[in-house]
Amino acid sequence: SQAPSLRLLVQELQTTKMLQAQRIDRLEQLLEQAGPNGSDGGTVDGLLSRQTEELERRIAELEGQLSQQILRVIWGAAALLRASSLRWRWDSSVVMGLHSRYALTDGSLSSA
């Protein structure tokens, strides 16, 4: 299957973050309406926690996909430059940063 484009991943991440903020606002309103002694307070609080965790998990997943896609673009650009016999040097700090964040070997990608 084709990996989603960077633009689509960024759009989905932005939409998910906006949705998270809207849901949290709405659930906080419901919690305030229920009041401290309201019977629905615990239900709303539990729902708020579950939805927040679910959206945070999705955001982390999207951020991971976005990072992987960015690295694919970087490796693709490097391969094109090598193939066209252009001299292209990686800044050593960039390479070390990528190696510290991802297990990169022989141009392959795998999250560390």
RODREN-906503 format. One record per residue: residue number from 1; residue in three letters; x, y, z of N, C-alpha, C in turn. Coordinates in pm, whole numbers. Example, Ala and Ser with C-alpha at 12.3 -4.5 7.8 and 13.67 -1.06 7.14 Angstrom:
BEGIN
ATOM    k    r     n.u     n.v     n.w    ca.u    ca.v    ca.w     c.u     c.v     c.w
ATOM    1  ALA    1319    -569     780    1230    -450     780    1320    -330     780
ATOM    2  SER    1285    -225     708    1367    -106     714    1290       3     787
# end
This chain:
BEGIN
ATOM    k    r     n.u     n.v     n.w    ca.u    ca.v    ca.w     c.u     c.v     c.w
ATOM    1  SER      84    -119       0       0       0       0      88     124       0
ATOM    2  GLN      38     228     -63     113     352     -73     106     430      59
ATOM    3  ALA     219     477     104     224     556     228     155     690     205
ATOM    4  PRO      85     739     307      18     869     292     120     980     270
ATOM    5  SER      80    1082     195     171    1192     168     195    1274     294
ATOM    6  LEU     303    1348     294     335    1434     407     222    1533     432
ATOM    7  ARG     169    1590     326      63    1689     340     -60    1628     407
ATOM    8  LEU     -98    1507     364    -214    1441     424    -190    1408     570
ATOM    9  LEU     -70    1363     603     -39    1332     743     -44    1458     830
ATOM   10  VAL      10    1568     779       7    1694     855    -137    1739     874
ATOM   11  GLN    -218    1731     766    -359    1771     777    -434    1685     878
ATOM   12  GLU    -411    1554     874    -480    1466     968    -436    1493    1111
ATOM   13  LEU    -307    1519    1130    -256    1551    1263    -319    1680    1315
ATOM   14  GLN    -327    1782    1230    -388    1909    1272    -536    1889    1304
ATOM   15  THR    -606    1814    1221    -748    1789    1244    -769    1712    1373
ATOM   16  THR    -686    1612    1398    -699    1532    1519    -673    1616    1643
ATOM   17  LYS    -572    1703    1637    -543    1790    1752    -659    1888    1776
ATOM   18  MET    -717    1942    1668    -831    2033    1682    -951    1958    1741
ATOM   19  LEU    -975    1838    1693   -1085    1756    1744   -1064    1725    1892
ATOM   20  GLN    -941    1696    1930    -910    1669    2070    -946    1790    2156
ATOM   21  ALA    -906    1908    2113    -934    2029    2191   -1084    2053    2202
ATOM   22  GLN   -1157    2032    2092   -1303    2051    2094   -1371    1952    2188
ATOM   23  ARG   -1330    1827    2182   -1392    1725    2268   -1364    1753    2415
ATOM   24  ILE   -1242    1791    2444   -1207    1820    2583   -1288    1939    2633
ATOM   25  ASP   -1299    2044    2551   -1380    2161    2591   -1523    2121    2619
ATOM   26  ARG   -1582    2042    2531   -1722    2001    2546   -1740    1915    2671
ATOM   27  LEU   -1652    1821    2693   -1663    1735    2810   -1640    1813    2940
ATOM   28  GLU   -1551    1910    2936   -1532    1994    3055   -1658    2075    3085
ATOM   29  GLN   -1726    2122    2979   -1853    2193    2999   -1956    2102    3064
ATOM   30  LEU   -1964    1979    3014   -2059    1883    3071   -2025    1853    3217
ATOM   31  LEU   -1896    1843    3246   -1853    1816    3383   -1891    1932    3475
ATOM   32  GLU   -1872    2054    3427   -1911    2171    3506   -2062    2175    3529
ATOM   33  GLN   -2139    2140    3425   -2285    2139    3437   -2331    2035    3538
ATOM   34  ALA   -2261    1924    3545   -2299    1818    3638   -2275    1861    3782
ATOM   35  GLY   -2179    1951    3802   -2151    2000    3936   -2074    1898    4018
ATOM   36  PRO   -2023    1940    4134   -1941    1850    4215   -2019    1732    4272
ATOM   37  ASN   -2149    1749    4294   -2229    1640    4351   -2316    1571    4248
ATOM   38  GLY   -2302    1612    4121   -2387    1555    4016   -2358    1408    3993
ATOM   39  SER   -2462    1333    3966   -2445    1189    3946   -2373    1159    3815
ATOM   40  ASP   -2378    1254    3720   -2312    1232    3591   -2165    1274    3591
ATOM   41  GLY   -2120    1336    3699   -1983    1385    3704   -1879    1278    3681
ATOM   42  GLY   -1892    1165    3748   -1796    1056    3731   -1799     998    3591
ATOM   43  THR   -1919     988    3534   -1932     936    3398   -1864    1027    3298
ATOM   44  VAL   -1889    1158    3312   -1829    1255    3220   -1677    1257    3238
ATOM   45  ASP   -1631    1251    3363   -1487    1252    3390   -1420    1129    3327
ATOM   46  GLY   -1483    1013    3341   -1429     891    3280   -1426     900    3129
ATOM   47  LEU   -1533     956    3072   -1539     973    2927   -1431    1069    2880
ATOM   48  LEU   -1413    1176    2954   -1310    1274    2921   -1172    1208    2921
ATOM   49  SER   -1144    1129    3022   -1014    1061    3031    -994     964    2916
ATOM   50  ARG   -1095     883    2886   -1083     784    2778   -1064     851    2642
ATOM   51  GLN   -1144     955    2615   -1132    1021    2485    -999    1094    2473
ATOM   52  THR    -953    1153    2581    -824    1221    2579    -712    1121    2550
ATOM   53  GLU    -714    1007    2617    -612     905    2595    -616     854    2451
ATOM   54  GLU    -737     831    2400    -753     781    2263    -695     881    2162
ATOM   55  LEU    -728    1008    2179    -679    1109    2086    -529    1130    2101
ATOM   56  GLU    -476    1124    2221    -332    1137    2240    -257    1022    2175
ATOM   57  ARG    -314     901    2183    -255     784    2116    -252     805    1965
ATOM   58  ARG    -363     855    1910    -371     878    1765    -272     986    1722
ATOM   59  ILE    -260    1091    1801    -166    1198    1769     -23    1144    1768
ATOM   60  ALA      12    1063    1867     146    1004    1872     170     914    1750
ATOM   61  GLU      69     839    1711      79     752    1593     102     836    1467
ATOM   62  LEU      24     943    1452      39    1029    1335     175    1098    1332
ATOM   63  GLU     223    1142    1448     355    1204    1454     464    1105    1416
ATOM   64  GLY     448     979    1457     544     875    1418     543     851    1269
ATOM   65  GLN     422     844    1210     411     826    1065     473     943     991
ATOM   66  LEU     450    1062    1041     505    1182     978     658    1179     982
ATOM   67  SER     715    1141    1095     861    1131    1107     917    1029    1009
ATOM   68  GLN     851     914    1000     895     810     906     889     860     762
ATOM   69  GLN     782     930     728     764     981     592     872    1085     561
ATOM   70  ILE     902    1172     656    1007    1272     636    1141    1204     612
ATOM   71  LEU    1171    1101     690    1297    1029     670    1302     959     535
ATOM   72  ARG    1189     906     490    1185     844     356    1219     947     249
ATOM   73  VAL    1165    1068     265    1194    1175     169    1343    1209     173
ATOM   74  ILE    1400    1218     293    1543    1248     306    1627    1140     239
ATOM   75  TRP    1595    1013     267    1672     904     207    1652     899      56
ATOM   76  GLY    1531     929      10    1505     933    -133    1586    1042    -201
ATOM   77  ALA    1591    1159    -139    1670    1269    -195    1818    1233    -197
ATOM   78  ALA    1866    1170     -91    2006    1129     -87    2036    1029    -197
ATOM   79  ALA    1945     935    -219    1965     835    -325    1967     900    -462
ATOM   80  LEU    1879     997    -484    1878    1068    -612    2008    1145    -634
ATOM   81  LEU    2056    1208    -529    2181    1282    -541    2299    1189    -568
ATOM   82  ARG    2300    1074    -500    2407     976    -527    2397     924    -669
ATOM   83  ALA    2275     896    -713    2254     841    -847    2295     940    -955
ATOM   84  SER    2279    1067    -930    2314    1167   -1031    2460    1212   -1018
ATOM   85  SER    2536    1142    -935    2679    1166    -916    2709    1305    -862
ATOM   86  LEU    2612    1366    -795    2638    1494    -730    2703    1467    -596
ATOM   87  ARG    2794    1551    -561    2855    1536    -429    2763    1599    -328
ATOM   88  TRP    2731    1521    -228    2640    1571    -124    2687    1516       7
ATOM   89  ARG    2719    1604      98    2769    1559     228    2666    1584     335
ATOM   90  TRP    2647    1485     417    2560    1500     534    2637    1579     638
ATOM   91  ASP    2574    1674     699    2631    1741     816    2636    1635     926
ATOM   92  SER    2750    1620     990    2765    1513    1089    2665    1524    1203
ATOM   93  SER    2624    1645    1239    2526    1659    1347    2389    1609    1303
ATOM   94  VAL    2354    1626    1176    2227    1576    1124    2228    1424    1127
ATOM   95  VAL    2336    1366    1080    2346    1220    1077    2337    1164    1219
ATOM   96  MET    2410    1224    1312    2407    1175    1449    2269    1192    1510
ATOM   97  GLY    2200    1301    1477    2065    1322    1527    1970    1216    1476
ATOM   98  LEU    1982    1181    1347    1896    1077    1290    1927     942    1353
ATOM   99  HIS    2055     913    1371    2092     785    1431    2046     774    1575
ATOM  100  SER    2045     885    1646    2002     878    1786    1852     861    1798
ATOM  101  ARG    1776     909    1699    1630     899    1706    1579     771    1641
ATOM  102  TYR    1646     726    1537    1601     607    1463    1717     511    1445
ATOM  103  ALA    1684     384    1438    1785     284    1408    1801     281    1257
ATOM  104  LEU    1897     353    1206    1916     365    1062    2039     283    1021
ATOM  105  THR    2016     186     937    2127     107     886    2105      86     738
ATOM  106  ASP    2207     110     660    2203      89     516    2082     154     451
ATOM  107  GLY    2041     269     499    1931     340     436    1794     289     472
ATOM  108  SER    1786     191     559    1655     139     597    1603     217     717
ATOM  109  LEU    1473     216     734    1410     290     844    1345     195     942
ATOM  110  SER    1373     215    1067    1299     144    1171    1305     230    1295
ATOM  111  SER    1190     251    1357    1184     339    1474    1259     277    1589
ATOM  112  ALA    1341     358    1654    1422     307    1766    1338     292    1889
# end
